[in-house]
Each structure stands twice: as structure tokens, then as C-alpha cells.
Amino acid sequence: MSQAWITLATNDNYAQGALVLVHSLRTAGTTRKIHCLISNQSASNSRSTLMMFLLSMSSTATIPITSS
């Protein structure tokens, strides 16, 4: 069974957080794959930047977030 780190970027701010996570995981020497689920709300430049640093990425539908 393969293992991977999975992160979610629902917008451009979360995409920046995903980049920080990738950097931290690689600095720590992870041997696992890194995958990002990215929503349609993220701008194309955020997608392009993530693609440069992530091994795999897939699009996901917009996830509604409600405050409770």
C-alpha cells in the first residue's frame, strides 16, 4: 500500500499554506508522495505554482463552508 500526504486548497490563501506544507515536509525529508486537492476558486497562478512543487494535484468541486 502506498502512502501520501494529502492537503486541500479551497482558495488562494490555502494554496499558499499548501506551499508552506510542501516545503516543511521536504525539509523534514519525507519519502511520501504529496498530493493537493485544489478547488475551482483558486486562481490559475496558484495552480501553476502548486504544480511546480507538487508531484500530483487534482481539482475538486467548491466545498461550501458554513460558520457554526
Biopython code that builds the backbone (N, CA, C, O; Angstrom):
import numpy as np
from Bio.PDB.StructureBuilder import StructureBuilder

atoms = [
    (1, "MET", "N", (0.843, -1.167, 0.000)),
    (1, "MET", "CA", (0.000, 0.000, 0.000)),
    (1, "MET", "C", (0.895, 1.240, 0.000)),
    (1, "MET", "O", (1.830, 1.333, 0.796)),
    (2, "SER", "N", (0.614, 2.180, -0.880)),
    (2, "SER", "CA", (1.406, 3.411, -0.915)),
    (2, "SER", "C", (0.820, 4.430, 0.057)),
    (2, "SER", "O", (-0.361, 4.375, 0.402)),
    (3, "GLN", "N", (1.655, 5.347, 0.483)),
    (3, "GLN", "CA", (1.246, 6.383, 1.425)),
    (3, "GLN", "C", (1.542, 7.743, 0.827)),
    (3, "GLN", "O", (2.465, 7.898, 0.027)),
    (4, "ALA", "N", (0.742, 8.735, 1.227)),
    (4, "ALA", "CA", (0.930, 10.091, 0.712)),
    (4, "ALA", "C", (0.425, 11.099, 1.729)),
    (4, "ALA", "O", (-0.439, 10.804, 2.555)),
    (5, "TRP", "N", (0.979, 12.280, 1.649)),
    (5, "TRP", "CA", (0.449, 13.427, 2.373)),
    (5, "TRP", "C", (-0.594, 14.062, 1.465)),
    (5, "TRP", "O", (-0.337, 14.269, 0.279)),
    (6, "ILE", "N", (-1.769, 14.375, 2.008)),
    (6, "ILE", "CA", (-2.849, 14.984, 1.234)),
    (6, "ILE", "C", (-3.195, 16.313, 1.885)),
    (6, "ILE", "O", (-3.344, 16.388, 3.105)),
    (7, "THR", "N", (-3.325, 17.365, 1.079)),
    (7, "THR", "CA", (-3.742, 18.661, 1.595)),
    (7, "THR", "C", (-4.839, 19.215, 0.689)),
    (7, "THR", "O", (-4.994, 18.788, -0.455)),
    (8, "LEU", "N", (-5.583, 20.159, 1.213)),
    (8, "LEU", "CA", (-6.711, 20.750, 0.496)),
    (8, "LEU", "C", (-6.512, 22.249, 0.391)),
    (8, "LEU", "O", (-6.226, 22.910, 1.390)),
    (9, "ALA", "N", (-6.661, 22.796, -0.812)),
    (9, "ALA", "CA", (-6.570, 24.238, -1.033)),
    (9, "ALA", "C", (-7.903, 24.705, -1.610)),
    (9, "ALA", "O", (-8.187, 24.496, -2.790)),
    (10, "THR", "N", (-8.717, 25.339, -0.765)),
    (10, "THR", "CA", (-10.038, 25.784, -1.210)),
    (10, "THR", "C", (-10.011, 27.171, -1.838)),
    (10, "THR", "O", (-10.972, 27.575, -2.492)),
    (11, "ASN", "N", (-8.909, 27.904, -1.644)),
    (11, "ASN", "CA", (-8.772, 29.234, -2.246)),
    (11, "ASN", "C", (-7.278, 29.580, -2.302)),
    (11, "ASN", "O", (-6.431, 28.763, -1.941)),
    (12, "ASP", "N", (-6.974, 30.783, -2.752)),
    (12, "ASP", "CA", (-5.570, 31.174, -2.914)),
    (12, "ASP", "C", (-4.808, 31.215, -1.584)),
    (12, "ASP", "O", (-3.626, 30.875, -1.540)),
    (13, "ASN", "N", (-5.471, 31.627, -0.509)),
    (13, "ASN", "CA", (-4.794, 31.654, 0.792)),
    (13, "ASN", "C", (-4.404, 30.251, 1.235)),
    (13, "ASN", "O", (-3.306, 30.039, 1.749)),
    (14, "TYR", "N", (-5.300, 29.300, 1.037)),
    (14, "TYR", "CA", (-4.985, 27.917, 1.402)),
    (14, "TYR", "C", (-3.933, 27.331, 0.462)),
    (14, "TYR", "O", (-3.165, 26.458, 0.867)),
    (15, "ALA", "N", (-3.889, 27.792, -0.768)),
    (15, "ALA", "CA", (-2.853, 27.335, -1.702)),
    (15, "ALA", "C", (-1.473, 27.767, -1.202)),
    (15, "ALA", "O", (-0.507, 27.012, -1.316)),
    (16, "GLN", "N", (-1.381, 28.972, -0.654)),
    (16, "GLN", "CA", (-0.112, 29.424, -0.073)),
    (16, "GLN", "C", (0.271, 28.546, 1.115)),
    (16, "GLN", "O", (1.440, 28.203, 1.293)),
    (17, "GLY", "N", (-0.718, 28.188, 1.921)),
    (17, "GLY", "CA", (-0.462, 27.292, 3.045)),
    (17, "GLY", "C", (0.018, 25.924, 2.584)),
    (17, "GLY", "O", (0.871, 25.308, 3.223)),
    (18, "ALA", "N", (-0.534, 25.454, 1.470)),
    (18, "ALA", "CA", (-0.111, 24.162, 0.916)),
    (18, "ALA", "C", (1.353, 24.217, 0.496)),
    (18, "ALA", "O", (2.085, 23.242, 0.667)),
    (19, "LEU", "N", (1.784, 25.350, -0.051)),
    (19, "LEU", "CA", (3.191, 25.504, -0.432)),
    (19, "LEU", "C", (4.103, 25.452, 0.789)),
    (19, "LEU", "O", (5.176, 24.851, 0.743)),
    (20, "VAL", "N", (3.678, 26.076, 1.871)),
    (20, "VAL", "CA", (4.461, 26.033, 3.111)),
    (20, "VAL", "C", (4.545, 24.598, 3.620)),
    (20, "VAL", "O", (5.603, 24.151, 4.065)),
    (21, "LEU", "N", (3.425, 23.878, 3.553)),
    (21, "LEU", "CA", (3.414, 22.481, 3.980)),
    (21, "LEU", "C", (4.376, 21.642, 3.146)),
    (21, "LEU", "O", (5.136, 20.842, 3.690)),
    (22, "VAL", "N", (4.345, 21.821, 1.825)),
    (22, "VAL", "CA", (5.247, 21.076, 0.939)),
    (22, "VAL", "C", (6.701, 21.346, 1.320)),
    (22, "VAL", "O", (7.508, 20.422, 1.427)),
    (23, "HIS", "N", (7.023, 22.611, 1.520)),
    (23, "HIS", "CA", (8.391, 22.975, 1.896)),
    (23, "HIS", "C", (8.788, 22.305, 3.213)),
    (23, "HIS", "O", (9.879, 21.747, 3.326)),
    (24, "SER", "N", (7.907, 22.362, 4.197)),
    (24, "SER", "CA", (8.207, 21.764, 5.501)),
    (24, "SER", "C", (8.391, 20.255, 5.409)),
    (24, "SER", "O", (9.312, 19.699, 6.005)),
    (25, "LEU", "N", (7.513, 19.598, 4.660)),
    (25, "LEU", "CA", (7.618, 18.145, 4.518)),
    (25, "LEU", "C", (8.914, 17.746, 3.824)),
    (25, "LEU", "O", (9.570, 16.782, 4.220)),
    (26, "ARG", "N", (9.275, 18.490, 2.794)),
    (26, "ARG", "CA", (10.512, 18.161, 2.072)),
    (26, "ARG", "C", (11.744, 18.476, 2.907)),
    (26, "ARG", "O", (12.728, 17.738, 2.864)),
    (27, "THR", "N", (11.700, 19.567, 3.669)),
    (27, "THR", "CA", (12.811, 19.904, 4.555)),
    (27, "THR", "C", (12.993, 18.822, 5.616)),
    (27, "THR", "O", (14.117, 18.513, 6.013)),
    (28, "ALA", "N", (11.887, 18.254, 6.068)),
    (28, "ALA", "CA", (11.938, 17.184, 7.068)),
    (28, "ALA", "C", (12.353, 15.848, 6.463)),
    (28, "ALA", "O", (12.574, 14.879, 7.189)),
    (29, "GLY", "N", (12.459, 15.794, 5.135)),
    (29, "GLY", "CA", (12.937, 14.585, 4.474)),
    (29, "GLY", "C", (11.874, 13.537, 4.198)),
    (29, "GLY", "O", (12.172, 12.342, 4.182)),
    (30, "THR", "N", (10.642, 13.966, 3.981)),
    (30, "THR", "CA", (9.588, 12.987, 3.722)),
    (30, "THR", "C", (9.915, 12.117, 2.507)),
    (30, "THR", "O", (10.513, 12.577, 1.535)),
    (31, "THR", "N", (9.516, 10.880, 2.589)),
    (31, "THR", "CA", (9.673, 9.967, 1.457)),
    (31, "THR", "C", (8.317, 9.667, 0.824)),
    (31, "THR", "O", (8.227, 8.907, -0.140)),
    (32, "ARG", "N", (7.273, 10.266, 1.369)),
    (32, "ARG", "CA", (5.914, 10.046, 0.871)),
    (32, "ARG", "C", (5.602, 10.993, -0.278)),
    (32, "ARG", "O", (6.203, 12.061, -0.394)),
    (33, "LYS", "N", (4.664, 10.598, -1.120)),
    (33, "LYS", "CA", (4.177, 11.485, -2.167)),
    (33, "LYS", "C", (3.368, 12.605, -1.522)),
    (33, "LYS", "O", (2.865, 12.458, -0.408)),
    (34, "ILE", "N", (3.249, 13.723, -2.228)),
    (34, "ILE", "CA", (2.453, 14.850, -1.747)),
    (34, "ILE", "C", (1.394, 15.140, -2.802)),
    (34, "ILE", "O", (1.705, 15.305, -3.982)),
    (35, "HIS", "N", (0.140, 15.200, -2.361)),
    (35, "HIS", "CA", (-0.972, 15.422, -3.282)),
    (35, "HIS", "C", (-1.825, 16.563, -2.753)),
    (35, "HIS", "O", (-2.068, 16.654, -1.550)),
    (36, "CYS", "N", (-2.277, 17.429, -3.641)),
    (36, "CYS", "CA", (-3.124, 18.550, -3.254)),
    (36, "CYS", "C", (-4.447, 18.486, -4.008)),
    (36, "CYS", "O", (-4.472, 18.374, -5.233)),
    (37, "LEU", "N", (-5.539, 18.559, -3.262)),
    (37, "LEU", "CA", (-6.859, 18.754, -3.851)),
    (37, "LEU", "C", (-7.064, 20.259, -3.909)),
    (37, "LEU", "O", (-6.957, 20.934, -2.885)),
    (38, "ILE", "N", (-7.354, 20.790, -5.075)),
    (38, "ILE", "CA", (-7.494, 22.235, -5.226)),
    (38, "ILE", "C", (-8.851, 22.554, -5.836)),
    (38, "ILE", "O", (-9.264, 21.930, -6.813)),
    (39, "SER", "N", (-9.541, 23.531, -5.252)),
    (39, "SER", "CA", (-10.890, 23.864, -5.714)),
    (39, "SER", "C", (-10.841, 24.825, -6.891)),
    (39, "SER", "O", (-9.809, 25.426, -7.191)),
    (40, "ASN", "N", (-11.969, 24.949, -7.535)),
    (40, "ASN", "CA", (-12.083, 25.849, -8.683)),
    (40, "ASN", "C", (-11.966, 27.315, -8.284)),
    (40, "ASN", "O", (-11.779, 28.171, -9.148)),
    (41, "GLN", "N", (-12.072, 27.620, -6.994)),
    (41, "GLN", "CA", (-11.970, 29.004, -6.534)),
    (41, "GLN", "C", (-10.530, 29.514, -6.535)),
    (41, "GLN", "O", (-10.303, 30.719, -6.425)),
    (42, "SER", "N", (-9.581, 28.631, -6.655)),
    (42, "SER", "CA", (-8.176, 29.041, -6.668)),
    (42, "SER", "C", (-7.800, 29.565, -8.048)),
    (42, "SER", "O", (-8.183, 28.994, -9.069)),
    (43, "ALA", "N", (-7.052, 30.651, -8.064)),
    (43, "ALA", "CA", (-6.648, 31.273, -9.325)),
    (43, "ALA", "C", (-5.657, 30.384, -10.072)),
    (43, "ALA", "O", (-4.995, 29.529, -9.485)),
    (44, "SER", "N", (-5.576, 30.609, -11.372)),
    (44, "SER", "CA", (-4.694, 29.782, -12.204)),
    (44, "SER", "C", (-3.226, 29.936, -11.812)),
    (44, "SER", "O", (-2.456, 28.983, -11.937)),
    (45, "ASN", "N", (-2.822, 31.123, -11.339)),
    (45, "ASN", "CA", (-1.415, 31.279, -10.940)),
    (45, "ASN", "C", (-1.111, 30.466, -9.681)),
    (45, "ASN", "O", (0.009, 29.981, -9.516)),
    (46, "SER", "N", (-2.094, 30.313, -8.793)),
    (46, "SER", "CA", (-1.898, 29.447, -7.624)),
    (46, "SER", "C", (-1.761, 28.000, -8.068)),
    (46, "SER", "O", (-0.927, 27.262, -7.545)),
    (47, "ARG", "N", (-2.575, 27.597, -9.026)),
    (47, "ARG", "CA", (-2.499, 26.235, -9.561)),
    (47, "ARG", "C", (-1.137, 25.986, -10.202)),
    (47, "ARG", "O", (-0.521, 24.943, -9.982)),
    (48, "SER", "N", (-0.672, 26.948, -10.995)),
    (48, "SER", "CA", (0.620, 26.795, -11.676)),
    (48, "SER", "C", (1.762, 26.669, -10.675)),
    (48, "SER", "O", (2.655, 25.838, -10.841)),
    (49, "THR", "N", (1.728, 27.494, -9.641)),
    (49, "THR", "CA", (2.778, 27.446, -8.627)),
    (49, "THR", "C", (2.761, 26.107, -7.902)),
    (49, "THR", "O", (3.814, 25.509, -7.682)),
    (50, "LEU", "N", (1.576, 25.632, -7.531)),
    (50, "LEU", "CA", (1.482, 24.333, -6.862)),
    (50, "LEU", "C", (1.980, 23.216, -7.767)),
    (50, "LEU", "O", (2.637, 22.286, -7.299)),
    (51, "MET", "N", (1.676, 23.296, -9.040)),
    (51, "MET", "CA", (2.105, 22.258, -9.978)),
    (51, "MET", "C", (3.624, 22.172, -10.054)),
    (51, "MET", "O", (4.176, 21.094, -10.273)),
    (52, "MET", "N", (4.305, 23.308, -9.874)),
    (52, "MET", "CA", (5.767, 23.312, -9.916)),
    (52, "MET", "C", (6.361, 22.548, -8.736)),
    (52, "MET", "O", (7.441, 21.972, -8.857)),
    (53, "PHE", "N", (5.669, 22.538, -7.601)),
    (53, "PHE", "CA", (6.225, 21.966, -6.384)),
    (53, "PHE", "C", (5.619, 20.635, -5.966)),
    (53, "PHE", "O", (6.238, 19.888, -5.209)),
    (54, "LEU", "N", (4.434, 20.331, -6.440)),
    (54, "LEU", "CA", (3.764, 19.104, -6.021)),
    (54, "LEU", "C", (3.928, 18.018, -7.063)),
    (54, "LEU", "O", (4.003, 18.296, -8.260)),
    (55, "LEU", "N", (3.981, 16.811, -6.615)),
    (55, "LEU", "CA", (4.074, 15.692, -7.543)),
    (55, "LEU", "C", (2.736, 15.389, -8.188)),
    (55, "LEU", "O", (2.686, 14.962, -9.341)),
    (56, "SER", "N", (1.660, 15.602, -7.463)),
    (56, "SER", "CA", (0.346, 15.343, -8.042)),
    (56, "SER", "C", (-0.682, 16.315, -7.481)),
    (56, "SER", "O", (-0.561, 16.786, -6.351)),
    (57, "MET", "N", (-1.687, 16.603, -8.285)),
    (57, "MET", "CA", (-2.717, 17.552, -7.910)),
    (57, "MET", "C", (-3.984, 17.177, -8.654)),
    (57, "MET", "O", (-3.921, 16.707, -9.790)),
    (58, "SER", "N", (-5.132, 17.380, -8.028)),
    (58, "SER", "CA", (-6.393, 17.152, -8.713)),
    (58, "SER", "C", (-7.392, 18.219, -8.306)),
    (58, "SER", "O", (-7.336, 18.753, -7.198)),
    (59, "SER", "N", (-8.303, 18.518, -9.214)),
    (59, "SER", "CA", (-9.328, 19.529, -8.963)),
    (59, "SER", "C", (-10.480, 18.918, -8.191)),
    (59, "SER", "O", (-10.791, 17.734, -8.329)),
    (60, "THR", "N", (-11.099, 19.743, -7.385)),
    (60, "THR", "CA", (-12.264, 19.316, -6.628)),
    (60, "THR", "C", (-13.333, 20.389, -6.735)),
    (60, "THR", "O", (-13.029, 21.561, -6.959)),
    (61, "ALA", "N", (-14.562, 19.991, -6.576)),
    (61, "ALA", "CA", (-15.667, 20.949, -6.614)),
    (61, "ALA", "C", (-15.529, 21.908, -5.439)),
    (61, "ALA", "O", (-14.862, 21.605, -4.450)),
    (62, "THR", "N", (-16.161, 23.053, -5.558)),
    (62, "THR", "CA", (-16.154, 24.013, -4.471)),
    (62, "THR", "C", (-16.805, 23.380, -3.247)),
    (62, "THR", "O", (-17.867, 22.764, -3.341)),
    (63, "ILE", "N", (-16.172, 23.536, -2.129)),
    (63, "ILE", "CA", (-16.676, 22.956, -0.891)),
    (63, "ILE", "C", (-17.334, 24.064, -0.082)),
    (63, "ILE", "O", (-16.663, 25.010, 0.331)),
    (64, "PRO", "N", (-18.641, 23.958, 0.149)),
    (64, "PRO", "CA", (-19.314, 25.010, 0.920)),
    (64, "PRO", "C", (-18.862, 24.982, 2.377)),
    (64, "PRO", "O", (-18.832, 23.929, 3.014)),
    (65, "ILE", "N", (-18.516, 26.142, 2.884)),
    (65, "ILE", "CA", (-18.077, 26.245, 4.270)),
    (65, "ILE", "C", (-19.055, 27.156, 4.989)),
    (65, "ILE", "O", (-19.282, 28.291, 4.571)),
    (66, "THR", "N", (-19.623, 26.664, 6.054)),
    (66, "THR", "CA", (-20.570, 27.459, 6.830)),
    (66, "THR", "C", (-20.019, 27.659, 8.225)),
    (66, "THR", "O", (-19.305, 26.807, 8.754)),
    (67, "SER", "N", (-20.357, 28.785, 8.812)),
    (67, "SER", "CA", (-19.931, 29.012, 10.193)),
    (67, "SER", "C", (-20.975, 28.407, 11.115)),
    (67, "SER", "O", (-22.168, 28.419, 10.812)),
    (68, "SER", "N", (-20.525, 27.885, 12.227)),
    (68, "SER", "CA", (-21.477, 27.259, 13.147)),
    (68, "SER", "C", (-21.587, 28.022, 14.438)),
    (68, "SER", "O", (-22.346, 27.631, 15.324)),
]
sb = StructureBuilder()
sb.init_structure("model")
sb.init_model(0)
sb.init_chain("A")
sb.init_seg("    ")
for serial, (resi, resn, name, xyz) in enumerate(atoms, 1):
    if name == "N":
        sb.init_residue(resn, " ", resi, " ")
    sb.init_atom(name, np.array(xyz, "f"), 0.0, 1.0, " ", f" {name:<3s}", serial, name[0])
structure = sb.get_structure()
